[in-house]
Amino acid sequence: MSVSAAFIDTLRAEVRALPPYNAGLSSDYVRMRHGVSRVAKLGSNENPRGASERVLNELARSTTASALALYPDPSSTKLRQLIGERLGVASDQVLVGNGSEDLLAIAAHTFLSPGDEVVTVIPSFGLHIIYPQSVGARVVTVPMRADFEFDVDGLIAALSPRTRMLIISNPSNPVGTALCLADMARLLAAVSPGTLVLWDEAYYEYAVGEDDYPDGLALLQASGLPWLLLRTFSKAYGLAALRVGYGIASDSDLASLMNRVRTPFNINGIAQQAAAVAFCDEAHVTASVLDARSGRGYMRAALVELGYRPARSLANFLFFNCDEDASALAAAMLQDGVIVKPWREAGYETCMRVSIGSAVDNDLFITALKRRRSI
Ligand SMILES: *Cc1c(COP(=O)(O)O)cnc(C)c1O
């Protein structure tokens, strides 16, 4: 028995019951463990194009000995101003987090109390469930439909005046489908005034040009509800290592509460500078999105040819039922240096999510899938 076992027994049951986050493996680990020279890291939806040249130049410029010695701006003033101006909101409605996952944690701590009810979907982005549970909230999950589209009626039926928070990612991670404008409006119209809507647009940049993808910000603004919209620099901007996400709150009072909960220096100074440059480099985002779109078409066609039916995707990944134990299949594919994300939530253990990578990595994935699948 460990020294702390008796102590741990006295802690909150919600904390002791938390599942670990199913984070992806690193390339180094797979390279060493399986002795492969090239790793196709397709488990975490990162941008194969990487960060933009302008960001690299900015990092070189701003990473000086004296800059590293100073505490960063605790308010990320410049970055919040840029975001506020582009989105047409007041900068005091804008929050920055150490990744948007930081903002998810801050939102859970700010808005949820033990016993509160949260409504979200399944399959889900793990942290949409783990953070609410960590503060003692009860999470009600509404399954996506069999075609992996959102079950709007099911979500509406699950909502009640007791619901404290509704959490949706649009496009959905892990599935990739998105609510259209009419469905988003219908869903928001069913939300009670005492419910905060947490709208996670981590894949906004990929979806924004697509048919019928709603202007989430405008619909939230029109809803009259309390809400928090989240976006991130980790995906289309290619900055996952730097950890910067941002949120827009329905009003500055909500943002101010969250600011009191977060750690004061949650965004490091180098990341603040780099994110500001990245935010202005729209050409890099556009090129990254075009890459993802053509890679997605290629991967979809290859999967369909193998007999799979990947869900519709407006994002930089595809989700499909592989009709066998996805964890076992993903483990076998590691031998070919291919990392994908097998789904672990109950009822979805035969599903897998694969990120759209470079052309070479996409081919490695298809080859490994053909070789390792058992059907
Ligand atoms: C990737 C992702 C995030 C978190 O991204 P950060 O790297 O923490 O900014 C949040 N929500 C969803 C749905 C995601 O897929």
The ligand as an SDF file (V2000), in Angstrom:
LIG
                    3D

 15 15  0  0  0  0  0  0  0  0999 V2000
   -7.9790   20.0900  -29.9550 C   0  0  0  0  0  0  0  0  0  0  0  0
   -9.2400   20.4770  -29.2610 C   0  0  0  0  0  0  0  0  0  0  0  0
   -9.2610   21.3610  -28.1770 C   0  0  0  0  0  0  0  0  0  0  0  0
   -8.0610   21.7730  -27.3980 C   0  0  0  0  0  0  0  0  0  0  0  0
   -7.1130   22.3510  -28.0510 O   0  0  0  0  0  0  0  0  0  0  0  0
   -5.9620   23.1240  -27.2890 P   0  0  0  0  0  0  0  0  0  0  0  0
   -4.7340   22.5600  -27.8790 O   0  0  0  0  0  0  0  0  0  0  0  0
   -6.0630   22.9030  -25.8240 O   0  0  0  0  0  0  0  0  0  0  0  0
   -6.2170   24.5440  -27.6430 O   0  0  0  0  0  0  0  0  0  0  0  0
  -10.4580   21.7410  -27.6280 C   0  0  0  0  0  0  0  0  0  0  0  0
  -11.6040   21.2840  -28.1070 N   0  0  0  0  0  0  0  0  0  0  0  0
  -11.6490   20.4130  -29.1140 C   0  0  0  0  0  0  0  0  0  0  0  0
  -12.9610   19.9250  -29.5780 C   0  0  0  0  0  0  0  0  0  0  0  0
  -10.4690   19.9840  -29.7190 C   0  0  0  0  0  0  0  0  0  0  0  0
  -10.5070   19.0780  -30.6910 O   0  0  0  0  0  0  0  0  0  0  0  0
  1  2  1  0
  2  3  1  0
  2 14  2  0
  3  4  1  0
  3 10  2  0
  4  5  1  0
  5  6  1  0
  6  7  2  0
  6  8  1  0
  6  9  1  0
 10 11  1  0
 11 12  2  0
 12 13  1  0
 12 14  1  0
 14 15  1  0
M  END
$$$$
